[in-house]
Amino acid sequence: METTVLTRQHVAKLVKEGGNDRFMDRMIVRLQEAFTASAKGVTPARDGFVRGPRNAAILEWMPHHDPGRSITIKTVAYTPSNPATFHLPTIIGSLTRYDDVTGRLLAVCDGVLLTAIRTGAASAIASRLLARPDSRVLGLVGAGAQAVTQAHALSRVFPLERILVHDIEPAHARSFADRVDFLGLDVRSVDRAELEAEADIICTVTSVGVGEGPVLSGEHLRRHVHINAIGADLIGKVELPRSVLKSAFVTPDHRAQALREGECQQLEPGDLGPDLMTLCAEPETAARFRDRTTVFDSTGFALEDHVALDVILELAQEAGIGDQVQLEHLPDDALNPYSFQ
């Protein structure tokens, strides 16, 4: 019995040959289907270790159980110092899938690109429900790797014309236009006040430290703005002012997780609206809020990773890409660990 292994080279080949849009479009469709489905499996809140001084980094595990079929587990490390110190992505991870009946390892895959794409796709789904359909100006607070897939995903579901970028690292803001050149959109680096005043949709995608937020002032926001808050993933780490959250319609992706470590940690449970999966099943509920401030609290949860792995495995099978290897020792005699094939 063999395990499917998709390496960095396999994933790169799939994206280059199929195109960025094909991958993102399928992710949006499949994630929307999963959010809307009545049977979603079991996705507990993630857990992990805090690493380094001042809660600087974390390593987490994120499991999803599809009973009777499979278990998907992502291990993911969040290390804000990586780009500057080691020339590595802030977020590094890998995905594994196990057979739910036998426990056998079915697949192993890179999680760096899949995490970025599924997070962008989730924002596209939430924004399509809550933002005005004619939204044309996207504001990005934070211009790192995740900002690229946020812009890409939103460009697939809105008639975007401009992207306004603000980052405390000027070099990141300056390079962003080149990194999203494939979108063919006007990209401009602006101050925070201008971004708030002009954007129809805002994504906060920062590595702000615990206790250092918020990254928006909330003083110049358009009345109908929709905000995708992406960066909060630790207790005490927030990107939005509490005043904005208190006045907005707020939908979390994973309620328990968002209340513990998302923007929702600033709120009481009664302050939250329905979660994103409920809105996907009842889009008319979301549509009523499009003319006021709305917030999607995106903490990221393992159902998204489960779907992302489904998508990449499907694309790999269609393209005939991937290695089949026997990683596990499965002896001829199941009762004798020294029995080798």
C-alpha angles and dihedrals in degrees: 000000000000136000123225110235120193111190130193089267092053093049092047091051092050093051096043095048097039098036133239093268095054092054095045095044093052091047092053092049096046094044091050089051091051093048091049097045117104093222109056104154125232122311115175121194113276122258136192151126130301110226132195133009122322092010088293098158142013139200114205142178120217117192131190123187122205098188115234092007118052151329120225119199126185122194110199134179122204111200115163092190093060101092097050099034105034104013088240130128118271089235119048123171149142135218128220131183127203132193107251094214102047103017090234118155108250105175145004123195143165112268102194099084094032092055092051094047097045091048091052091047092052090053090050091053094047092045093049088057099043110023125077109271091230094056108145106167121068121193120201120194101195122029102209130118097295091054089065095060092040089057092043095050095046091048088060094059105030134053091244118183104169139028119202115199131197124179133160086224104071092199091059091051092047094051096046096086091058092048093054096036088118089070093064093220133137107258123191134177111227141165120266096256093055092047092052093047097050109031122101090190125027128192118194106204106163141137092227111164129243108285093007099097161127105082095187123061093205090213099112104033121139112248093242098042119140116208127201105200105200109158107067110101105136136062106268095018113114137157103191131064114250089234090063092048093048092054096042137077102251125199120183126204095218110016100204093044094046093051090052102043111355131082086282090072084083091059141061119248090252091059092065126091124216116305122258094262091055091050091050089056092043106034092164088069091057094045091064091067101051095105095056136055113290131183131200109202100208111189093156121239137202098256085070091053091047090055092044090055090048090054097048092046090051092049091047092050092048091051096040091239128144142062125266109211137164104234099159124071104239104173125209088240107048090202095054117064089192092061106107127191 
